[in-house]
């Protein structure tokens, strides 16, 4: 096999690995503080990949237990506390 053939093979392998990475991007886990509108339910801390997932986890739990009134379960805010990456954008590193 010539040097050119080896280089072409290597480029194809790298391109295939990049395609696989695009198909399944690995997101880091993050710690969120989820606050709800109601006074009956205090803030919850959730490990999730994004803020939507964090709220869904809290909301699904509260709905399944039928805790508080429905309006108490509505989202007030979600705050990113920490992230499981080497250089987190929020400035705080999470170790899981």
N, C-alpha and C positions, 0 to 999 in steps of 0.2 A: 504494500500500500504506500502510495507516495505521500509526501508531506502535505500536498494540497488536499488529497482525499481525507487525510486525518483531520485537517483543519475544518473541512466541510462537515465531517462527521461530528466533530466537537461543537460546531456552531448549531447543528441540528439538535443535538442533545440539550444544549443550553436553551434553545428556543422551545423545546418540548417542556422543560422544567418550568420555564416562565409561563407557558400556557396553563400548566397544572396549578401554579401558584395563583394565577388570576381566577381560576375556577373556584378555588377554596381559600380565600384570604383568611389568614388567622388573625382574629381580633384579640386584643388584650382584654383581660378582665379589669373592671373598674369598680371602685366603691362609690356608691351614690347615697346621698341623704335625700329621702323622698318625704316631702311634707304635703299634707292634705289640708283641705279647707276646714274640716270639722275640728271642733275643740275637744271632742271625745277621744280622738285617736291622735297620738303624738307622732313625731317623726320616726321613720324607719330607715335603717341602714341596709343596703342591698348590694350584693356583688352581682354584676351583670355586664354584658358586652356593650350596651348602650342605654341611654336614658329611657327610651320607650320600653325596653325589656324590664328595667328596674321598676317602673310604675306598674307595668302589667303584673309583675310578681306580687307586689303589694296589693293591688286591686283584686286580683284573682283570689288571694288568700282571704281578704276581708269579705268578699262576696260569698265565698264558700262557707264562711263562719257566720255570715249575716250580722257582722258587727257594725254598730252605729247606724245612723240613717244613711240613705243613699247619697245625699248631698255632702255628708261628712267624708265620703270616700273620694270625692273629686280632687283632682290634682291642684295643688297650690304652686309648688315648685320642686324641681329636681336639681340638686347641686352635686357636681363632681368633686369628690373628696380626695381620691387617690387612684393611681393607675398602675397596673402590673407591667411596666416597661422600664427599660433602663433609664430613659430620659423622658419622664412624663410631662406633658404639656401643662398640667395643673400644678406641677412643682412638688408633688408628694408621691413617693413610691409606695406601692402596695405589694406586700409579700403574701402569696397564697400558698 
